[in-house]
Amino acid sequence: MSLNRFCYLLLMTAAIGSLLTTNPLVTWFLLINLLTIVLYGADKMAARKGMCRVPEATLLVFGITGGWPGAIVGQQLFRHKTQKQPFKTYFFISVVVSIAMMAVVYHLSSYSSLY
């Protein structure tokens, strides 16, 4: 199994695991942020050892699906992907899109509870 497929398997496991709890949204954010921190650490280690890397697109997907706070922590903790362009620009855009998506979901869910 490729590293990229393994990462997406982790993403799907987090999604399924969060659905099995009483607070799926909270569980999702905890799991996705924890996994994102781990991915940044694994990618930094792979970069140092010359091993197979986590694709930047995968790091961005984990960020855009709610793991961007974990990505920021991972970037600072491991000093990884903090200076590289255009990744910084793409990451910023992914954070804005993620926040916008969360606002839309919140907006729609608050109106749906009124009916």
Steps between C-alpha positions, in 0.01 A plus 500: 500500500636840406550771761238718331238222516589438863443869580158495337418179685578688824269780387216256433562323832472834681175574318346163583626511858352844556159383380491232768513748789241722667681818387618417148612852410715540811646152454570574132694816581700329774588205276575698184722747688689224679553315170611820329765565765621141459514540121712814524737322738519194273567719196775689680663173606471364146656819363797467733555132423441525126200267515164508319328831583140589575375687191430870554150448360433250780620746764269763350202259493549421868513873570194591296289227661541664839856411593649843434551580873692170528693594186604830654610320818685238293672766290624683808579188705703333227610820322363354182339671198525842664700674227434303183313682224251439342396261780456791743262671259303182432484430873364849572235456231408159643453652848272771361297243303476272804375781723251608232371143467462472878309831506264379227440171680435686826270745325301224332481289814375788714221574250410135462448470877232771481274292275 
